[in-house]
Amino acid sequence: MTDRAALDQPDAAGPTVADLSEDGLLARIFPHLPAGDRTLLGPGDDAAVLAAPDGRFVVSTDVLVEGRHFRRAWSTGEDVGWRAAMQNLADVAAMGARPTAIVVSLVVPGDLPVAWVEGLARGLGAACATVGAGVVGGDLSGGDSVVVAVTVHGDLGGADPVLRSGARPGDVVALAGTVGRSAAGLALLAAGRSEADPDVVAVHRRPQPPLVAGPAAAAAGATAMLDVSDGLLRDGERLAGASGVVLDLDDPAGALADDVAAVAGAAAELGADPTAWVLGGGEDHGLLATFPAGSTLPPGFRRIGVVRAAEAAGAGGGGPAGTVLVGGARPGVSTGWEHFRR
């Protein structure tokens, strides 16, 4: 039996995409999309027009591919829309900016129920509404499977962007949001045992990034920051490499105890290591940041480690730039998601 059969039935009812024209499908989508408070001209013309009072804007893009990033048997259209928006909104927040608008390119097969597409639009709209961002346009195309590509724009509000490259030895490493839950939820779905822990499955289907924590971190003097999309270790390596430093994370049993406890039930159900999910699992979309020593961390952040100086290869100690340690030692678990690994 499909994990989400009862919830997917409404998405399967009614006409399919092939029963409507492109304009007809757009007419079903537009009512679910928020305008956003920086939108001067929304969907309907060849392009949208957004206000950029800062004189700059932050932009990022991401893609969800059916069968690679989601399965319709596991997630409703609304779930996929929420995820597609949130993973992009989190990238803007990780720069210290507030998301203002997204555009969406959608590839759909002709036999896809229109109700599923409407659900996708509702999910996109609901996620964007949490921060006042608009869904201001995009593109439609036919294809063999569903592909959702989102481009997001954001406003720095006059502040400097927070880059990955600013961490310095002695800085505190801090985390906002959760880690490990989405990976645990995915593992339960893959095993057909989603009922064992609905809470972690819900995080996989609809992550809850701490979007307001990004601008708050920038205002508090964060020296570096990024969205944890591919796992704490993998993304920690990226921040450490860009900054030319080593990140030394505290023992997860203490610093990340709540995250370990949150996935312990799923781990027991599947005979897995909960710490491996917490350190290596992605798609919770928390924010990993560094702050000067002695800083008061902004609300939502907790200390999980310290930045150390890099050492030449073979010199011992912390290791070369880009190294992530756990309790002063190299971790014994996978370092996270790789898109092209089989």
N, C-alpha and C positions, 0 to 999 in steps of 0.2 A: 504494500500500500504506500502511496506517495505521502511523504511527511506533511505536506501542506494541502492535501486534497480538498479538505473542507473549505479552506480559504481561497483556493484557486478557482473554485467553481464559478463565482461571480465574474472573474476575469475571462472565463471561457464562453460566457453567454453572449448572444446577440451577433451582430455582423462582424465580419473579418475586415482587415485592412483592404483587401482586394475588392470589397463591396463598395468602397468609398473612393472618391477622387482625392487628390492631394489637398485641394481646398476644403473638401468635406472633412478630411481627417484633422486638418488644422483647426477647423471650426469646433471640433470635439476637444481639442487640446487647449486652446487659448483661454477658455473660461476658468481653468484651474491654475493659471499662472499669475503670480503677483507682479505688479508693476515695479515696485522698488522706489525708494525715496530719492534716488539720484537719476531716475530715468526721465529724460525730456521727450523722447519719442520712442515708443515701444514697437512691438511687432506690427507688421502690415506694409512697411516700405522695404526698400532693398537693404537697409541697414538701420540699426537703432542709434539713438543719440543719447549719450550719458553726460551728466555734469561731472567735471573734474576740478573742483575748486582748489585743490592742492597744487594743480599744475602738473602733477604726475599721476600715474595709476599703476597698480600692481596687476600683473596678468599671469595666469598659469592655465594649463590644460591637462586633461586626463581622459582615459577611455575605459569603459567596461565592455568586455566581449563575452557574449553568451557561451557557456561551456568552458570558459577560461576563468572568468571572474564571478559568474553567477550562473545558477540553473533555475529555469522557470518552475521546475518541480519543487524547488526549495524556497523560492521567494516570489511574492506577488509583484505585479508591476509597480505598486506603490513602494514596496521595499527597495526595488532596484532604483527607482527615481530618487528616493531618499539617500541611498548610498552614493549614487553618482554625484549628487549635489554636495553632500557632506565631505567627501574626500577632496573635492576641489576647494570648498570653503575653508577647510582646514589648512590648505597650502597658503592661502592668503593670510589667515590668522597667524601662521608660523613666521611670516615676515613682519609681524607687528601691525598689520593693517586690518581694516574692517571690510568684509566683502560687500560689494555694492550691486553686482549684477552677474548673471551667467547667460551664455548662449549655448544651445544644445543642438548637436547634429545627431540624427537618429536614423539608423538603418533597420528596416523591419521586413520580414517575409510577408508575402501576401496573405497567408493563412493565419496570421497572428490576429487574435480577437481584438477588436477596437477597444473593448473594455479594459484590456491589459494596457494599452497605450494611454487610455484615460487615467488609469491607476498610476502609471509612470509619471504623468503630468502632475497628478495630485501629490505624489511623493516629492517631486522636484520643488513644487510650490510650497509645500509644508516645510521642507528643510530651509529654503531660502527665507521664508517668512520669519524664522527664528532670529534672523539678524537684519531684517528689513531689506534684503537684497531682492532684485527683480529678476525675472526670467524674460529676456528682452528679444529673443529671436533664435534663429538657428537654421537647420536644413533637414529635409527628409529625403530618404532614398530607399529603394527596394534592395533586398539582399537575401542570402540564404539563412542568416541568423540575425539575432538582435545585437546591434552595436550602439552604445550610447557614449558619445564624445561630448565632453563639457569643457568650455572655456570660461574662466571666472575672472572678474575684475575686482580690484579693491582700492581703498582709499587710505593713504598713510596719515591723513589728518595733520600734515605739516611736520611729522616726525621723520627721523631717518629709518630706513628699513633695518630690521635685525637679520644679519646674514649668518651663514653657517661658519664663517671664517674668523669670528671675533673672540673665541674662547682663549683664555690665558691661564698659565699655571697658577694654581691657588684658587681659581674660581670654584664656586659650588655648582654641582650638577643637580638639576631639579626637573621634576616631571609634573605636568598637569594632565588630568584624565587618567584613563585606565590602560593597562596592557594585558595581553593574554586571553581576554574573554572572547574576542572574535575568533581567534585560532581554536579555542576550545569548542565554540559553537560550530565552527566548520567541521571539526573532527566528529562531533556528534551527528551532524547532518550526513556526513559521508558514511558513517556507520549505521545510518537508519535508526538512530536512538535519540532523536531530538527531544523526546518527552522526558529524558533523564535530567535535563537541566534547561528549562525554557529561558531562564534569564540570560545565560551566555549565548544561546542561539539567537535571542532577540538582539544582542549586541552585534552579532555577525550580520544579521539582516538589516539592522538600523543602528549604526554606530552613533555615538553621542560625543563628538569632539568638543573640547572646551573652547569654543570659538572666542568668547570674550576674554579668555586668559591670554591670548596673543597680544592684543594691544595693551593689556595690563602689564604684561612682562616687558614690553618695550618701554612703557612709562616708568617702570621700576628699575630700568637700567640693564636689562638683559644684554649680555655680550655676544651671545650666539643662540640660535634657535632653529628647530626644524620639526616638521610633522612626522610622527612615528607611524609610517605607513607600511614599512617592510620589516618591522621588528626592532626592538630596543637595541640589540647588539649591532645589527646591520646599519641602522640609521645612526647609531652612536659612532660607528666607524666612519661614516660619511662626515659627521660634524668634526670628529677628531682629526680626520685627514685634511679637511678644509682649513682647520685652525692650526695644524702642525703640532698637535698635542696628543696626549694620552688621556682617555677617560677611565677613571678607576671607580667603578660602581660598588656601592656597599653590598653586604650580604643580603640577597633577596629575602631571606627569612625575617629580616628586620625592616629594611627600607621598603620592600615591596610585599610585606606580609599580607596586606588586604587583597592584593591582586592574586597572590598564591592561594589564599583561602577561597577566593571567589571561583577559582577553577578546580579546586581540589575534588569536588564531587564528580565533575566530568572526567577528571583524570582517573579517579578510582573506578568509574564505570568502564573506562576503556583500557585500563592498565597502563596509563601514560604518566609522564613526569610533569607535574604542574609547573615546575620552575622552567622547564624547556619552553612551554607556551608563553610564560611571562617574559622571558628573555628573548625568545626568538620569534614569537608570533606577531603578525602584523594586523593592520586594518581596524584597530581600535581608534586610531588617529588622535592619540594624545600628543602633547607638545613637550619635546625635550629641549631644555634651555640651560644656559649657564649664566651665573650672576657673580659679580665681584664678592670676594670673601667679606663676611660681615653684613651683607645686604639683608634687608627684611624681604622675604619672598612674598610676592603678591598672592592674593587669595586664590586657592585652587592648586598651587604648586607645593610640592614637598621635596625635601632634599633626598637624593638617592646616591650621591657620590661626590667626587672631587676631580678637578682637572690637574693633571701632573705634566711635567715637562717631558718631551720626547727625548729618547736617547738613540744614539747611532746603533744600527743593526749589529748584533753580536756583543754589545757593551753590557748586556744584562740589565737588571732593573726593570723599568716600566716598559721599554720597548720603543720601536720607531713610531713616528707620527701616524695616526690612524688606528692605533691599537686601543681596544677596549678590554679592560681588566674587570674582574669581579672579585672583590675582596683581595685585590693585589695580585691575582693569578689569572692566567688565561682561562676563559670559560670552557667547560667540557661539553657544551651543547651547540647545536647548529646556530649560525649567526643570522639566520633569517631568510626571507623570501628572495628568490631570484626568478625573474620573469622568463628566462630562457632555459632554465634547468628542467630536465625531464624527470 
